[in-house]
Amino acid sequence: MGLAKRPYDLRHAGISFRLHSGVDPAECARRAGHTIHVLFKHYAKFLDGVQEQANRLIEQSMEEWNRVSRGAGPAR
């Protein structure tokens, strides 16, 4: 059995994987040859889990910002 029933299935899986991995939606759209509108229309369900990941990244950046602004230097 092949990797997918149709070549489009592999393309869809690749776009979905990139979105779920946290790749910027604008970059995903560019690589897929889509507009942002088309990307969100067909792939928005794959962005559901990334809110928690985004919140963690923001929190880490805020902690680093606070540490550096207090003169502690960057984390190592």
Predicted model as a PDB file, atoms N, CA, C, CB and O in Angstrom, pLDDT in the B-factor column:
MODEL        1                                                                  
ATOM      1  N   MET A   1       0.842  -1.177   0.000  1.00 52.00           N  
ATOM      2  CA  MET A   1       0.000   0.000   0.000  1.00 52.00           C  
ATOM      3  C   MET A   1       0.889   1.243   0.000  1.00 52.00           C  
ATOM      4  CB  MET A   1      -0.959  -0.004   1.219  1.00 52.00           C  
ATOM      5  O   MET A   1       1.914   1.255   0.681  1.00 52.00           O  
ATOM      6  N   GLY A   2       0.534   2.264  -0.727  1.00 63.00           N  
ATOM      7  CA  GLY A   2       1.301   3.495  -0.816  1.00 63.00           C  
ATOM      8  C   GLY A   2       1.128   4.377   0.411  1.00 63.00           C  
ATOM      9  O   GLY A   2       0.421   4.024   1.355  1.00 63.00           O  
ATOM     10  N   LEU A   3       1.778   5.515   0.381  1.00 63.00           N  
ATOM     11  CA  LEU A   3       1.710   6.453   1.501  1.00 63.00           C  
ATOM     12  C   LEU A   3       0.336   7.097   1.651  1.00 63.00           C  
ATOM     13  CB  LEU A   3       2.752   7.528   1.331  1.00 63.00           C  
ATOM     14  O   LEU A   3      -0.092   7.407   2.762  1.00 63.00           O  
ATOM     15  N   ALA A   4      -0.341   7.293   0.547  1.00 67.00           N  
ATOM     16  CA  ALA A   4      -1.642   7.943   0.583  1.00 67.00           C  
ATOM     17  C   ALA A   4      -2.459   7.485  -0.616  1.00 67.00           C  
ATOM     18  CB  ALA A   4      -1.495   9.486   0.595  1.00 67.00           C  
ATOM     19  O   ALA A   4      -1.915   7.011  -1.613  1.00 67.00           O  
ATOM     20  N   LYS A   5      -3.761   7.633  -0.503  1.00 79.00           N  
ATOM     21  CA  LYS A   5      -4.634   7.265  -1.620  1.00 79.00           C  
ATOM     22  C   LYS A   5      -4.427   8.187  -2.807  1.00 79.00           C  
ATOM     23  CB  LYS A   5      -6.097   7.297  -1.187  1.00 79.00           C  
ATOM     24  O   LYS A   5      -4.455   7.753  -3.959  1.00 79.00           O  
ATOM     25  N   ARG A   6      -4.216   9.478  -2.511  1.00 80.00           N  
ATOM     26  CA  ARG A   6      -4.009  10.473  -3.566  1.00 80.00           C  
ATOM     27  C   ARG A   6      -2.833  11.363  -3.182  1.00 80.00           C  
ATOM     28  CB  ARG A   6      -5.298  11.325  -3.798  1.00 80.00           C  
ATOM     29  O   ARG A   6      -2.583  11.563  -1.993  1.00 80.00           O  
ATOM     30  N   PRO A   7      -2.116  11.896  -4.144  1.00 75.00           N  
ATOM     31  CA  PRO A   7      -1.010  12.813  -3.818  1.00 75.00           C  
ATOM     32  C   PRO A   7      -1.479  13.999  -2.969  1.00 75.00           C  
ATOM     33  CB  PRO A   7      -0.356  13.329  -5.107  1.00 75.00           C  
ATOM     34  O   PRO A   7      -0.731  14.498  -2.128  1.00 75.00           O  
ATOM     35  N   TYR A   8      -2.719  14.447  -3.190  1.00 77.00           N  
ATOM     36  CA  TYR A   8      -3.247  15.572  -2.421  1.00 77.00           C  
ATOM     37  C   TYR A   8      -3.257  15.250  -0.926  1.00 77.00           C  
ATOM     38  CB  TYR A   8      -4.665  15.930  -2.898  1.00 77.00           C  
ATOM     39  O   TYR A   8      -3.077  16.149  -0.105  1.00 77.00           O  
ATOM     40  N   ASP A   9      -3.464  13.984  -0.563  1.00 84.00           N  
ATOM     41  CA  ASP A   9      -3.479  13.602   0.849  1.00 84.00           C  
ATOM     42  C   ASP A   9      -2.145  13.913   1.519  1.00 84.00           C  
ATOM     43  CB  ASP A   9      -3.804  12.114   0.994  1.00 84.00           C  
ATOM     44  O   ASP A   9      -2.115  14.346   2.671  1.00 84.00           O  
ATOM     45  N   LEU A  10      -1.044  13.695   0.805  1.00 88.00           N  
ATOM     46  CA  LEU A  10       0.271  14.005   1.355  1.00 88.00           C  
ATOM     47  C   LEU A  10       0.447  15.511   1.530  1.00 88.00           C  
ATOM     48  CB  LEU A  10       1.373  13.445   0.450  1.00 88.00           C  
ATOM     49  O   LEU A  10       1.012  15.963   2.526  1.00 88.00           O  
ATOM     50  N   ARG A  11      -0.031  16.274   0.573  1.00 88.00           N  
ATOM     51  CA  ARG A  11       0.052  17.729   0.654  1.00 88.00           C  
ATOM     52  C   ARG A  11      -0.738  18.229   1.856  1.00 88.00           C  
ATOM     53  CB  ARG A  11      -0.468  18.381  -0.644  1.00 88.00           C  
ATOM     54  O   ARG A  11      -0.253  19.056   2.628  1.00 88.00           O  
ATOM     55  N   HIS A  12      -1.951  17.726   2.006  1.00 88.00           N  
ATOM     56  CA  HIS A  12      -2.812  18.097   3.121  1.00 88.00           C  
ATOM     57  C   HIS A  12      -2.142  17.740   4.451  1.00 88.00           C  
ATOM     58  CB  HIS A  12      -4.183  17.397   3.001  1.00 88.00           C  
ATOM     59  O   HIS A  12      -2.163  18.531   5.395  1.00 88.00           O  
ATOM     60  N   ALA A  13      -1.555  16.563   4.518  1.00 89.00           N  
ATOM     61  CA  ALA A  13      -0.875  16.133   5.741  1.00 89.00           C  
ATOM     62  C   ALA A  13       0.310  17.043   6.054  1.00 89.00           C  
ATOM     63  CB  ALA A  13      -0.403  14.676   5.608  1.00 89.00           C  
ATOM     64  O   ALA A  13       0.544  17.383   7.214  1.00 89.00           O  
ATOM     65  N   GLY A  14       1.054  17.434   5.028  1.00 91.00           N  
ATOM     66  CA  GLY A  14       2.197  18.311   5.237  1.00 91.00           C  
ATOM     67  C   GLY A  14       1.791  19.675   5.773  1.00 91.00           C  
ATOM     68  O   GLY A  14       2.416  20.195   6.697  1.00 91.00           O  
ATOM     69  N   ILE A  15       0.755  20.248   5.202  1.00 91.00           N  
ATOM     70  CA  ILE A  15       0.264  21.552   5.661  1.00 91.00           C  
ATOM     71  C   ILE A  15      -0.254  21.436   7.091  1.00 91.00           C  
ATOM     72  CB  ILE A  15      -0.852  22.084   4.723  1.00 91.00           C  
ATOM     73  O   ILE A  15       0.039  22.282   7.935  1.00 91.00           O  
ATOM     74  N   SER A  16      -1.013  20.399   7.352  1.00 88.00           N  
ATOM     75  CA  SER A  16      -1.566  20.186   8.690  1.00 88.00           C  
ATOM     76  C   SER A  16      -0.457  20.004   9.716  1.00 88.00           C  
ATOM     77  CB  SER A  16      -2.494  18.968   8.699  1.00 88.00           C  
ATOM     78  O   SER A  16      -0.529  20.545  10.819  1.00 88.00           O  
ATOM     79  N   PHE A  17       0.563  19.244   9.351  1.00 89.00           N  
ATOM     80  CA  PHE A  17       1.689  18.997  10.252  1.00 89.00           C  
ATOM     81  C   PHE A  17       2.425  20.287  10.590  1.00 89.00           C  
ATOM     82  CB  PHE A  17       2.656  17.994   9.629  1.00 89.00           C  
ATOM     83  O   PHE A  17       2.759  20.538  11.749  1.00 89.00           O  
ATOM     84  N   ARG A  18       2.677  21.107   9.561  1.00 90.00           N  
ATOM     85  CA  ARG A  18       3.381  22.365   9.798  1.00 90.00           C  
ATOM     86  C   ARG A  18       2.577  23.281  10.720  1.00 90.00           C  
ATOM     87  CB  ARG A  18       3.666  23.074   8.470  1.00 90.00           C  
ATOM     88  O   ARG A  18       3.137  23.893  11.630  1.00 90.00           O  
ATOM     89  N   LEU A  19       1.273  23.377  10.489  1.00 86.00           N  
ATOM     90  CA  LEU A  19       0.432  24.215  11.349  1.00 86.00           C  
ATOM     91  C   LEU A  19       0.446  23.708  12.784  1.00 86.00           C  
ATOM     92  CB  LEU A  19      -1.008  24.254  10.819  1.00 86.00           C  
ATOM     93  O   LEU A  19       0.624  24.485  13.722  1.00 86.00           O  
ATOM     94  N   HIS A  20       0.260  22.408  12.949  1.00 82.00           N  
ATOM     95  CA  HIS A  20       0.228  21.833  14.288  1.00 82.00           C  
ATOM     96  C   HIS A  20       1.581  21.969  14.996  1.00 82.00           C  
ATOM     97  CB  HIS A  20      -0.176  20.364  14.214  1.00 82.00           C  
ATOM     98  O   HIS A  20       1.638  22.026  16.224  1.00 82.00           O  
ATOM     99  N   SER A  21       2.654  22.020  14.227  1.00 83.00           N  
ATOM    100  CA  SER A  21       3.999  22.167  14.785  1.00 83.00           C  
ATOM    101  C   SER A  21       4.294  23.594  15.224  1.00 83.00           C  
ATOM    102  CB  SER A  21       5.030  21.728  13.772  1.00 83.00           C  
ATOM    103  O   SER A  21       5.310  23.852  15.869  1.00 83.00           O  
ATOM    104  N   GLY A  22       3.415  24.514  14.878  1.00 81.00           N  
ATOM    105  CA  GLY A  22       3.601  25.890  15.296  1.00 81.00           C  
ATOM    106  C   GLY A  22       4.218  26.801  14.252  1.00 81.00           C  
ATOM    107  O   GLY A  22       4.571  27.940  14.557  1.00 81.00           O  
ATOM    108  N   VAL A  23       4.353  26.320  13.026  1.00 87.00           N  
ATOM    109  CA  VAL A  23       4.874  27.174  11.958  1.00 87.00           C  
ATOM    110  C   VAL A  23       3.856  28.296  11.711  1.00 87.00           C  
ATOM    111  CB  VAL A  23       5.146  26.344  10.637  1.00 87.00           C  
ATOM    112  O   VAL A  23       2.646  28.068  11.700  1.00 87.00           O  
ATOM    113  N   ASP A  24       4.369  29.483  11.517  1.00 88.00           N  
ATOM    114  CA  ASP A  24       3.524  30.647  11.277  1.00 88.00           C  
ATOM    115  C   ASP A  24       2.539  30.372  10.139  1.00 88.00           C  
ATOM    116  CB  ASP A  24       4.388  31.880  10.951  1.00 88.00           C  
ATOM    117  O   ASP A  24       2.952  29.935   9.065  1.00 88.00           O  
ATOM    118  N   PRO A  25       1.239  30.621  10.358  1.00 88.00           N  
ATOM    119  CA  PRO A  25       0.254  30.356   9.306  1.00 88.00           C  
ATOM    120  C   PRO A  25       0.546  31.076   7.988  1.00 88.00           C  
ATOM    121  CB  PRO A  25      -1.110  30.753   9.791  1.00 88.00           C  
ATOM    122  O   PRO A  25       0.279  30.534   6.915  1.00 88.00           O  
ATOM    123  N   ALA A  26       1.088  32.285   8.060  1.00 93.00           N  
ATOM    124  CA  ALA A  26       1.413  32.997   6.821  1.00 93.00           C  
ATOM    125  C   ALA A  26       2.478  32.240   6.027  1.00 93.00           C  
ATOM    126  CB  ALA A  26       1.898  34.428   7.132  1.00 93.00           C  
ATOM    127  O   ALA A  26       2.419  32.178   4.799  1.00 93.00           O  
ATOM    128  N   GLU A  27       3.455  31.662   6.739  1.00 95.00           N  
ATOM    129  CA  GLU A  27       4.489  30.884   6.063  1.00 95.00           C  
ATOM    130  C   GLU A  27       3.915  29.586   5.499  1.00 95.00           C  
ATOM    131  CB  GLU A  27       5.644  30.577   7.026  1.00 95.00           C  
ATOM    132  O   GLU A  27       4.271  29.172   4.396  1.00 95.00           O  
ATOM    133  N   CYS A  28       3.030  28.952   6.256  1.00 92.00           N  
ATOM    134  CA  CYS A  28       2.371  27.734   5.750  1.00 92.00           C  
ATOM    135  C   CYS A  28       1.594  28.036   4.479  1.00 92.00           C  
ATOM    136  CB  CYS A  28       1.426  27.138   6.818  1.00 92.00           C  
ATOM    137  O   CYS A  28       1.660  27.284   3.507  1.00 92.00           O  
ATOM    138  N   ALA A  29       0.862  29.137   4.491  1.00 94.00           N  
ATOM    139  CA  ALA A  29       0.083  29.529   3.316  1.00 94.00           C  
ATOM    140  C   ALA A  29       0.999  29.795   2.126  1.00 94.00           C  
ATOM    141  CB  ALA A  29      -0.765  30.773   3.622  1.00 94.00           C  
ATOM    142  O   ALA A  29       0.714  29.359   1.011  1.00 94.00           O  
ATOM    143  N   ARG A  30       2.094  30.508   2.360  1.00 95.00           N  
ATOM    144  CA  ARG A  30       3.028  30.820   1.279  1.00 95.00           C  
ATOM    145  C   ARG A  30       3.592  29.548   0.661  1.00 95.00           C  
ATOM    146  CB  ARG A  30       4.168  31.705   1.795  1.00 95.00           C  
ATOM    147  O   ARG A  30       3.644  29.413  -0.561  1.00 95.00           O  
ATOM    148  N   ARG A  31       4.017  28.610   1.515  1.00 94.00           N  
ATOM    149  CA  ARG A  31       4.599  27.370   1.013  1.00 94.00           C  
ATOM    150  C   ARG A  31       3.586  26.516   0.271  1.00 94.00           C  
ATOM    151  CB  ARG A  31       5.190  26.580   2.150  1.00 94.00           C  
ATOM    152  O   ARG A  31       3.939  25.783  -0.653  1.00 94.00           O  
ATOM    153  N   ALA A  32       2.326  26.614   0.677  1.00 93.00           N  
ATOM    154  CA  ALA A  32       1.282  25.819   0.031  1.00 93.00           C  
ATOM    155  C   ALA A  32       0.717  26.505  -1.214  1.00 93.00           C  
ATOM    156  CB  ALA A  32       0.159  25.542   1.017  1.00 93.00           C  
ATOM    157  O   ALA A  32      -0.033  25.896  -1.977  1.00 93.00           O  
ATOM    158  N   GLY A  33       1.082  27.775  -1.416  1.00 94.00           N  
ATOM    159  CA  GLY A  33       0.536  28.510  -2.547  1.00 94.00           C  
ATOM    160  C   GLY A  33      -0.890  28.970  -2.289  1.00 94.00           C  
ATOM    161  O   GLY A  33      -1.659  29.190  -3.226  1.00 94.00           O  
ATOM    162  N   HIS A  34      -1.241  29.113  -1.017  1.00 92.00           N  
ATOM    163  CA  HIS A  34      -2.580  29.554  -0.616  1.00 92.00           C  
ATOM    164  C   HIS A  34      -2.538  30.994  -0.137  1.00 92.00           C  
ATOM    165  CB  HIS A  34      -3.150  28.643   0.487  1.00 92.00           C  
ATOM    166  O   HIS A  34      -1.475  31.546   0.145  1.00 92.00           O  
ATOM    167  N   THR A  35      -3.717  31.586  -0.052  1.00 94.00           N  
ATOM    168  CA  THR A  35      -3.858  32.825   0.692  1.00 94.00           C  
ATOM    169  C   THR A  35      -4.116  32.435   2.148  1.00 94.00           C  
ATOM    170  CB  THR A  35      -5.017  33.733   0.110  1.00 94.00           C  
ATOM    171  O   THR A  35      -4.463  31.292   2.444  1.00 94.00           O  
ATOM    172  N   ILE A  36      -3.945  33.390   3.037  1.00 92.00           N  
ATOM    173  CA  ILE A  36      -4.257  33.145   4.447  1.00 92.00           C  
ATOM    174  C   ILE A  36      -5.724  32.749   4.590  1.00 92.00           C  
ATOM    175  CB  ILE A  36      -3.946  34.400   5.308  1.00 92.00           C  
ATOM    176  O   ILE A  36      -6.059  31.855   5.367  1.00 92.00           O  
ATOM    177  N   HIS A  37      -6.590  33.417   3.839  1.00 93.00           N  
ATOM    178  CA  HIS A  37      -8.025  33.118   3.898  1.00 93.00           C  
ATOM    179  C   HIS A  37      -8.291  31.643   3.583  1.00 93.00           C  
ATOM    180  CB  HIS A  37      -8.803  34.019   2.916  1.00 93.00           C  
ATOM    181  O   HIS A  37      -9.014  30.973   4.320  1.00 93.00           O  
ATOM    182  N   VAL A  38      -7.722  31.147   2.515  1.00 92.00           N  
ATOM    183  CA  VAL A  38      -7.920  29.743   2.133  1.00 92.00           C  
ATOM    184  C   VAL A  38      -7.339  28.811   3.195  1.00 92.00           C  
ATOM    185  CB  VAL A  38      -7.270  29.457   0.758  1.00 92.00           C  
ATOM    186  O   VAL A  38      -7.950  27.801   3.544  1.00 92.00           O  
ATOM    187  N   LEU A  39      -6.164  29.152   3.702  1.00 90.00           N  
ATOM    188  CA  LEU A  39      -5.543  28.318   4.724  1.00 90.00           C  
ATOM    189  C   LEU A  39      -6.454  28.190   5.948  1.00 90.00           C  
ATOM    190  CB  LEU A  39      -4.179  28.900   5.132  1.00 90.00           C  
ATOM    191  O   LEU A  39      -6.709  27.084   6.424  1.00 90.00           O  
ATOM    192  N   PHE A  40      -6.941  29.326   6.453  1.00 88.00           N  
ATOM    193  CA  PHE A  40      -7.804  29.270   7.633  1.00 88.00           C  
ATOM    194  C   PHE A  40      -9.138  28.576   7.345  1.00 88.00           C  
ATOM    195  CB  PHE A  40      -8.061  30.675   8.153  1.00 88.00           C  
ATOM    196  O   PHE A  40      -9.688  27.887   8.205  1.00 88.00           O  
ATOM    197  N   LYS A  41      -9.641  28.762   6.146  1.00 90.00           N  
ATOM    198  CA  LYS A  41     -10.919  28.134   5.785  1.00 90.00           C  
ATOM    199  C   LYS A  41     -10.822  26.609   5.822  1.00 90.00           C  
ATOM    200  CB  LYS A  41     -11.365  28.596   4.389  1.00 90.00           C  
ATOM    201  O   LYS A  41     -11.746  25.940   6.284  1.00 90.00           O  
ATOM    202  N   HIS A  42      -9.720  26.064   5.342  1.00 88.00           N  
ATOM    203  CA  HIS A  42      -9.597  24.613   5.216  1.00 88.00           C  
ATOM    204  C   HIS A  42      -8.780  23.941   6.318  1.00 88.00           C  
ATOM    205  CB  HIS A  42      -8.989  24.290   3.907  1.00 88.00           C  
ATOM    206  O   HIS A  42      -8.895  22.733   6.520  1.00 88.00           O  
ATOM    207  N   TYR A  43      -7.966  24.701   7.024  1.00 85.00           N  
ATOM    208  CA  TYR A  43      -7.042  24.086   7.985  1.00 85.00           C  
ATOM    209  C   TYR A  43      -7.157  24.637   9.399  1.00 85.00           C  
ATOM    210  CB  TYR A  43      -5.640  24.265   7.510  1.00 85.00           C  
ATOM    211  O   TYR A  43      -6.350  24.270  10.253  1.00 85.00           O  
ATOM    212  N   ALA A  44      -8.120  25.495   9.681  1.00 80.00           N  
ATOM    213  CA  ALA A  44      -8.227  26.128  11.000  1.00 80.00           C  
ATOM    214  C   ALA A  44      -8.335  25.116  12.127  1.00 80.00           C  
ATOM    215  CB  ALA A  44      -9.424  27.048  11.038  1.00 80.00           C  
ATOM    216  O   ALA A  44      -7.875  25.384  13.236  1.00 80.00           O  
ATOM    217  N   LYS A  45      -8.924  23.971  11.873  1.00 80.00           N  
ATOM    218  CA  LYS A  45      -9.084  22.968  12.936  1.00 80.00           C  
ATOM    219  C   LYS A  45      -7.735  22.476  13.457  1.00 80.00           C  
ATOM    220  CB  LYS A  45      -9.904  21.780  12.425  1.00 80.00           C  
ATOM    221  O   LYS A  45      -7.655  21.974  14.578  1.00 80.00           O  
ATOM    222  N   PHE A  46      -6.690  22.612  12.669  1.00 76.00           N  
ATOM    223  CA  PHE A  46      -5.366  22.168  13.105  1.00 76.00           C  
ATOM    224  C   PHE A  46      -4.672  23.204  13.985  1.00 76.00           C  
ATOM    225  CB  PHE A  46      -4.497  21.858  11.898  1.00 76.00           C  
ATOM    226  O   PHE A  46      -3.598  22.939  14.524  1.00 76.00           O  
ATOM    227  N   LEU A  47      -5.271  24.370  14.132  1.00 75.00           N  
ATOM    228  CA  LEU A  47      -4.706  25.403  14.980  1.00 75.00           C  
ATOM    229  C   LEU A  47      -5.275  25.365  16.396  1.00 75.00           C  
ATOM    230  CB  LEU A  47      -4.950  26.758  14.367  1.00 75.00           C  
ATOM    231  O   LEU A  47      -4.829  26.123  17.257  1.00 75.00           O  
ATOM    232  N   ASP A  48      -6.249  24.498  16.648  1.00 72.00           N  
ATOM    233  CA  ASP A  48      -6.913  24.453  17.945  1.00 72.00           C  
ATOM    234  C   ASP A  48      -5.945  24.205  19.101  1.00 72.00           C  
ATOM    235  CB  ASP A  48      -7.972  23.381  17.937  1.00 72.00           C  
ATOM    236  O   ASP A  48      -6.075  24.846  20.144  1.00 72.00           O  
ATOM    237  N   GLY A  49      -4.994  23.313  18.954  1.00 68.00           N  
ATOM    238  CA  GLY A  49      -4.099  22.973  20.039  1.00 68.00           C  
ATOM    239  C   GLY A  49      -2.925  23.909  20.220  1.00 68.00           C  
ATOM    240  O   GLY A  49      -2.186  23.771  21.194  1.00 68.00           O  
ATOM    241  N   VAL A  50      -2.727  24.842  19.333  1.00 71.00           N  
ATOM    242  CA  VAL A  50      -1.524  25.666  19.408  1.00 71.00           C  
ATOM    243  C   VAL A  50      -1.664  26.859  20.344  1.00 71.00           C  
ATOM    244  CB  VAL A  50      -1.163  26.150  18.042  1.00 71.00           C  
ATOM    245  O   VAL A  50      -0.677  27.550  20.597  1.00 71.00           O  
ATOM    246  N   GLN A  51      -2.861  27.122  20.866  1.00 75.00           N  
ATOM    247  CA  GLN A  51      -3.027  28.241  21.784  1.00 75.00           C  
ATOM    248  C   GLN A  51      -2.204  28.020  23.054  1.00 75.00           C  
ATOM    249  CB  GLN A  51      -4.514  28.434  22.135  1.00 75.00           C  
ATOM    250  O   GLN A  51      -1.555  28.946  23.540  1.00 75.00           O  
ATOM    251  N   GLU A  52      -2.226  26.816  23.586  1.00 79.00           N  
ATOM    252  CA  GLU A  52      -1.438  26.527  24.783  1.00 79.00           C  
ATOM    253  C   GLU A  52       0.056  26.682  24.513  1.00 79.00           C  
ATOM    254  CB  GLU A  52      -1.735  25.112  25.287  1.00 79.00           C  
ATOM    255  O   GLU A  52       0.790  27.218  25.343  1.00 79.00           O  
ATOM    256  N   GLN A  53       0.497  26.216  23.358  1.00 78.00           N  
ATOM    257  CA  GLN A  53       1.903  26.349  22.983  1.00 78.00           C  
ATOM    258  C   GLN A  53       2.276  27.829  22.869  1.00 78.00           C  
ATOM    259  CB  GLN A  53       2.186  25.612  21.649  1.00 78.00           C  
ATOM    260  O   GLN A  53       3.344  28.237  23.326  1.00 78.00           O  
ATOM    261  N   ALA A  54       1.413  28.622  22.269  1.00 80.00           N  
ATOM    262  CA  ALA A  54       1.672  30.057  22.135  1.00 80.00           C  
ATOM    263  C   ALA A  54       1.737  30.716  23.504  1.00 80.00           C  
ATOM    264  CB  ALA A  54       0.588  30.727  21.274  1.00 80.00           C  
ATOM    265  O   ALA A  54       2.597  31.562  23.749  1.00 80.00           O  
ATOM    266  N   ASN A  55       0.836  30.335  24.391  1.00 85.00           N  
ATOM    267  CA  ASN A  55       0.844  30.902  25.737  1.00 85.00           C  
ATOM    268  C   ASN A  55       2.146  30.580  26.468  1.00 85.00           C  
ATOM    269  CB  ASN A  55      -0.349  30.380  26.537  1.00 85.00           C  
ATOM    270  O   ASN A  55       2.698  31.438  27.157  1.00 85.00           O  
ATOM    271  N   ARG A  56       2.642  29.343  26.320  1.00 87.00           N  
ATOM    272  CA  ARG A  56       3.914  28.966  26.953  1.00 87.00           C  
ATOM    273  C   ARG A  56       5.071  29.794  26.409  1.00 87.00           C  
ATOM    274  CB  ARG A  56       4.196  27.474  26.739  1.00 87.00           C  
ATOM    275  O   ARG A  56       5.915  30.266  27.171  1.00 87.00           O  
ATOM    276  N   LEU A  57       5.107  29.970  25.092  1.00 85.00           N  
ATOM    277  CA  LEU A  57       6.176  30.763  24.487  1.00 85.00           C  
ATOM    278  C   LEU A  57       6.138  32.212  24.961  1.00 85.00           C  
ATOM    279  CB  LEU A  57       6.075  30.713  22.967  1.00 85.00           C  
ATOM    280  O   LEU A  57       7.179  32.808  25.236  1.00 85.00           O  
ATOM    281  N   ILE A  58       4.941  32.772  25.054  1.00 89.00           N  
ATOM    282  CA  ILE A  58       4.792  34.152  25.527  1.00 89.00           C  
ATOM    283  C   ILE A  58       5.244  34.259  26.980  1.00 89.00           C  
ATOM    284  CB  ILE A  58       3.326  34.627  25.383  1.00 89.00           C  
ATOM    285  O   ILE A  58       5.960  35.192  27.344  1.00 89.00           O  
ATOM    286  N   GLU A  59       4.828  33.313  27.802  1.00 94.00           N  
ATOM    287  CA  GLU A  59       5.220  33.319  29.211  1.00 94.00           C  
ATOM    288  C   GLU A  59       6.742  33.213  29.359  1.00 94.00           C  
ATOM    289  CB  GLU A  59       4.532  32.164  29.962  1.00 94.00           C  
ATOM    290  O   GLU A  59       7.336  33.925  30.169  1.00 94.00           O  
ATOM    291  N   GLN A  60       7.370  32.336  28.585  1.00 93.00           N  
ATOM    292  CA  GLN A  60       8.831  32.197  28.638  1.00 93.00           C  
ATOM    293  C   GLN A  60       9.513  33.500  28.232  1.00 93.00           C  
ATOM    294  CB  GLN A  60       9.299  31.046  27.724  1.00 93.00           C  
ATOM    295  O   GLN A  60      10.489  33.917  28.855  1.00 93.00           O  
ATOM    296  N   SER A  61       9.000  34.135  27.194  1.00 94.00           N  
ATOM    297  CA  SER A  61       9.583  35.397  26.734  1.00 94.00           C  
ATOM    298  C   SER A  61       9.411  36.487  27.777  1.00 94.00           C  
ATOM    299  CB  SER A  61       8.949  35.834  25.411  1.00 94.00           C  
ATOM    300  O   SER A  61      10.311  37.302  27.977  1.00 94.00           O  
ATOM    301  N   MET A  62       8.257  36.508  28.448  1.00 94.00           N  
ATOM    302  CA  MET A  62       8.028  37.510  29.485  1.00 94.00           C  
ATOM    303  C   MET A  62       8.971  37.292  30.667  1.00 94.00           C  
ATOM    304  CB  MET A  62       6.567  37.471  29.957  1.00 94.00           C  
ATOM    305  O   MET A  62       9.497  38.252  31.230  1.00 94.00           O  
ATOM    306  N   GLU A  63       9.180  36.047  31.037  1.00 94.00           N  
ATOM    307  CA  GLU A  63      10.112  35.742  32.121  1.00 94.00           C  
ATOM    308  C   GLU A  63      11.532  36.161  31.754  1.00 94.00           C  
ATOM    309  CB  GLU A  63      10.073  34.245  32.456  1.00 94.00           C  
ATOM    310  O   GLU A  63      12.244  36.737  32.576  1.00 94.00           O  
ATOM    311  N   GLU A  64      11.937  35.877  30.539  1.00 93.00           N  
ATOM    312  CA  GLU A  64      13.271  36.261  30.074  1.00 93.00           C  
ATOM    313  C   GLU A  64      13.402  37.783  30.045  1.00 93.00           C  
ATOM    314  CB  GLU A  64      13.552  35.668  28.670  1.00 93.00           C  
ATOM    315  O   GLU A  64      14.429  38.324  30.454  1.00 93.00           O  
ATOM    316  N   TRP A  65      12.391  38.462  29.575  1.00 93.00           N  
ATOM    317  CA  TRP A  65      12.391  39.922  29.523  1.00 93.00           C  
ATOM    318  C   TRP A  65      12.549  40.501  30.925  1.00 93.00           C  
ATOM    319  CB  TRP A  65      11.096  40.443  28.871  1.00 93.00           C  
ATOM    320  O   TRP A  65      13.340  41.420  31.137  1.00 93.00           O  
ATOM    321  N   ASN A  66      11.795  39.959  31.879  1.00 92.00           N  
ATOM    322  CA  ASN A  66      11.885  40.431  33.265  1.00 92.00           C  
ATOM    323  C   ASN A  66      13.274  40.184  33.837  1.00 92.00           C  
ATOM    324  CB  ASN A  66      10.829  39.742  34.137  1.00 92.00           C  
ATOM    325  O   ASN A  66      13.825  41.046  34.521  1.00 92.00           O  
ATOM    326  N   ARG A  67      13.835  39.030  33.567  1.00 90.00           N  
ATOM    327  CA  ARG A  67      15.162  38.691  34.080  1.00 90.00           C  
ATOM    328  C   ARG A  67      16.218  39.646  33.497  1.00 90.00           C  
ATOM    329  CB  ARG A  67      15.514  37.217  33.740  1.00 90.00           C  
ATOM    330  O   ARG A  67      17.060  40.161  34.232  1.00 90.00           O  
ATOM    331  N   VAL A  68      16.174  39.874  32.210  1.00 91.00           N  
ATOM    332  CA  VAL A  68      17.144  40.760  31.558  1.00 91.00           C  
ATOM    333  C   VAL A  68      16.949  42.202  32.016  1.00 91.00           C  
ATOM    334  CB  VAL A  68      17.016  40.669  30.025  1.00 91.00           C  
ATOM    335  O   VAL A  68      17.931  42.915  32.223  1.00 91.00           O  
ATOM    336  N   SER A  69      15.714  42.642  32.176  1.00 90.00           N  
ATOM    337  CA  SER A  69      15.472  44.025  32.588  1.00 90.00           C  
ATOM    338  C   SER A  69      15.924  44.285  34.023  1.00 90.00           C  
ATOM    339  CB  SER A  69      13.996  44.360  32.447  1.00 90.00           C  
ATOM    340  O   SER A  69      16.166  45.432  34.400  1.00 90.00           O  
ATOM    341  N   ARG A  70      16.038  43.219  34.827  1.00 89.00           N  
ATOM    342  CA  ARG A  70      16.564  43.357  36.185  1.00 89.00           C  
ATOM    343  C   ARG A  70      18.083  43.259  36.206  1.00 89.00           C  
ATOM    344  CB  ARG A  70      15.961  42.293  37.097  1.00 89.00           C  
ATOM    345  O   ARG A  70      18.693  43.345  37.272  1.00 89.00           O  
ATOM    346  N   GLY A  71      18.703  43.079  35.038  1.00 83.00           N  
ATOM    347  CA  GLY A  71      20.145  43.019  34.949  1.00 83.00           C  
ATOM    348  C   GLY A  71      20.729  41.649  35.222  1.00 83.00           C  
ATOM    349  O   GLY A  71      21.931  41.525  35.459  1.00 83.00           O  
ATOM    350  N   ALA A  72      19.901  40.619  35.193  1.00 69.00           N  
ATOM    351  CA  ALA A  72      20.383  39.274  35.492  1.00 69.00           C  
ATOM    352  C   ALA A  72      21.054  38.623  34.296  1.00 69.00           C  
ATOM    353  CB  ALA A  72      19.243  38.409  35.966  1.00 69.00           C  
ATOM    354  O   ALA A  72      21.726  37.605  34.460  1.00 69.00           O  
ATOM    355  N   GLY A  73      20.900  39.165  33.116  1.00 62.00           N  
ATOM    356  CA  GLY A  73      21.485  38.567  31.915  1.00 62.00           C  
ATOM    357  C   GLY A  73      20.611  37.463  31.365  1.00 62.00           C  
ATOM    358  O   GLY A  73      19.679  37.013  32.032  1.00 62.00           O  
ATOM    359  N   PRO A  74      20.904  37.022  30.154  1.00 62.00           N  
ATOM    360  CA  PRO A  74      20.098  35.964  29.519  1.00 62.00           C  
ATOM    361  C   PRO A  74      20.280  34.611  30.207  1.00 62.00           C  
ATOM    362  CB  PRO A  74      20.466  35.840  28.039  1.00 62.00           C  
ATOM    363  O   PRO A  74      21.329  34.321  30.782  1.00 62.00           O  
ATOM    364  N   ALA A  75      19.243  33.804  30.131  1.00 62.00           N  
ATOM    365  CA  ALA A  75      19.313  32.457  30.696  1.00 62.00           C  
ATOM    366  C   ALA A  75      20.261  31.599  29.871  1.00 62.00           C  
ATOM    367  CB  ALA A  75      17.909  31.810  30.754  1.00 62.00           C  
ATOM    368  O   ALA A  75      20.402  31.792  28.663  1.00 62.00           O  
ATOM    369  N   ARG A  76      20.899  30.664  30.529  1.00 59.00           N  
ATOM    370  CA  ARG A  76      21.819  29.767  29.820  1.00 59.00           C  
ATOM    371  C   ARG A  76      21.407  28.343  29.995  1.00 59.00           C  
ATOM    372  CB  ARG A  76      23.244  29.950  30.302  1.00 59.00           C  
ATOM    373  O   ARG A  76      22.061  27.442  29.470  1.00 59.00           O  
TER     374      ARG A  76                                                      
ENDMDL                                                                          
END                                                                             
